[in-house]
Amino acid sequence: MRDVCGEAGLRAAPPASRRAKNFEYSRMFSGLERSDPKISSTLSSMRVLGIDCGSEYTGFGVVEETADRKLVCRVNGAIKLKSGTPMAAKLEKIFADLTAIIAKYQPEIVAIEDVFYAINVKSALKLGQVRGVAMLAAASSGLQVAEYSPLSIKSAVVGYGRADKHQVQQMVTRLLGLASPPQPTDASDALAIAICHIHTAATTNRYAAVSR
């Protein structure tokens, strides 16, 4: 597992308090078009773990929106899975590594990419298994899971739903003020998913405030 842009000695709230905060504002999201306007953050900041699921590399990235609305990357990287390793062993590693990341960086919610059309049935099945394990790691840690379509993620981060991986990577680098683009691209995709959730939550909160 490779990770960068983390901070030594990050503040870590007690798990119980993090879980309590989490349930103050988060429910299951399922994309921009289906977000519930009644969901509203009562926190001055938000910390999100984005996961880009894959059977060879599973990207991850923790992004925090601070009280002054600045986006900060706490950690990003990818869980590399050795080619030829049995799928069960790959899933075990993904679960263990994601659980460790959650325990260390204490996100309040997990965001992942929604199901999309894979190039073939075999790839789709593998991706579904990885997504299931990622969701299990989140649920086992008491976290809700937000799901976003690729179109929603690219639109939220780049402003264009058909953006390519390079464009997403460059915009993530810019939004987070990183010295260099996150590597591999699975890591930048994971950060994009986290940023998408933060932007979506902010929009939801504004709608909720106006409707009161």
N, C-alpha and C positions, 0 to 999 in steps of 0.2 A: 504494500500500500504506500503510495507516494502522496505527500501533502505539502502545500506551500501556503504562504500569506497568512499563517497563523501567528498568534502572539504568545510569547512565553508568559506563563502565569496568568492566563486569562481569568477574569473574574468568573466564578461559577456559583450561581445561586443554589441553595439546597434543592435537590430534586423535587421535594414535596411542594416548595413554593413555586417552582417553575411549572409543575403540573397544574397547580391551582390557578396560576395566571393564564395558562393555556386554555383552560375551560371557561375563562371569563369571556373570551372573544372568538374562539375558533370552533367551527363545525366542519363537516365534510364539504369541501368545495368540489365542483366538477366543471370548471371552466368559466370564462368570462360571461358567456351568455346565460349561465345557469347560477351565477353567484346570488346568494340571498342578501338583499339589501338590509335585512335586519341584523346581519352580523356586523358587529362594531368593536373595534379595538379600544380597550380602556387603558392600554399601556402607553407609556411615553416612548417606547422603543419596541422593536420586533426583531426576533432572530429566527431565521428560516433555514432549514437544511434542504437543499435541492439535490435530487438524485436523478442522474441520467442512466437508465438501466441498459445493460448490455451483457452478452454472454462471454465476451472477451475482455472488455473494459467496462467497468461501472463507475461513472464519474460522480463526484460529490462536491458540494460547495456550501459553506455556511455564510450567509450574508445577514448583516444586522443593519437595520435602519435605526439610527440614533435619535435622540430627542430633538435634535436640530434638523432632522430629515436627511441626514447624510448617509449614504450607503457605504458600508465598510465590509470588506472581505475578511472573515475570520480564519478560514481555512479552505483550501480546495485541492483536488487531486483526483486520482483514479485508483480503483482496486483492480490490479492486473491479475487476470486469471490465465493460468498456463494452458496452452493448447494441448489437447489430449487428456486433460484431467477429467475424470468422470463428472457428469453434471451434478450429481449429489454433493460431491466434494466442493465444486464451485459454489453451489448455493449455500453450503455451510460457511464457506469463507466470507461470502458477501454478507450473510446475516451477522457473523461475528464482528466483522470490520465495521459495518454500519452501526451496530449496537455500541461498539466502543467509541465511535465518533459522536454518537448522540450523548453518551455518558460524559464525554470530555467537554464538548462544546455547548451542551444544554440548549438546543433549539426549542422553540415553543410549538413549532409545527413542521411537518415534512411536506414537501411538494415534489410531485413526480409528473412525468409526461403521461398523458392518457394513451389508451390503446390506439394504434394506428395500423395501417395496412403494411405488412412486411413483404419482403420480396418473394417469400415462399412460406408454405405451411410450417416447415420445420423451424425456420427462423422465428416465426410468430409464436410457436409453442415455447421455444427457449426464452424468448423475451417475456412471455407471460409468466413463466416460472420465476424469472429474476424479479419481475414487478411484484409478484406475490410475496417473495421473500423480503423485498424492501418494505412493503406495506406491513408485513409481520414484524419486522424489526421496529418500525415506528409504533405499531399498536402495543407491542410488548413493553415499550418504554413509556406508554401512556400518552402517546401523541396522536393527534388527528392527521389525516392525509388529505392534501389538496391535489386534484388532478387537473391538468391543463392540456389542451390539444397543441400539437406543434404549431399550428397557425396562430393560436392565441399567444403562445410564448414569443414567437418571432415578432408578432404585432406589438406586444407590450414592450419588448426590448429594443427592437430595431425600427419599428413603425411600419414594417412591411412583412406581410405574412409569408412571402415566398423567398425571404432572405436565405443566403447560403451559410454554411458553417463559418466561413471566414468573416463574413459580415457580422454574424452573431458574436464571434470571438472578439473582433475589434471594438464593437459597441460595449461589450461587457468590460473590456479593459478600460475603456473610457469612463463608463459609469462608475466603476469602482476605484478609479484613479490608480491602477496597477502600473508598475514599472515596465512590465512586459506581459504579453498575452498569456493567459493560462494554458498550460500544456498537460496532457493532450487535449484535443478539442472536446473530449468527453467531459473534462473538468469545466471548460467554459460553458458547455451546454447545461451542466448542472447549476452553475452560477446563474445562468439565464433563467432557468426554471424558478430559482429562489427569488430573483428580481421580479419576475412575472407575478409571483404571489404577493410580494410587497406592494407592487403597483396596483394590483387588483384589490387588495384589502384597503388601500388608501382611497381608491375610487368608490368602493362600497361604503366606506365611512362617510365620505362626502355626501353621497346620496342619502344615507341614513340621517345625517345632520340636517339636510334640507327638508326632508320629509317630516321631521318632528314638528 
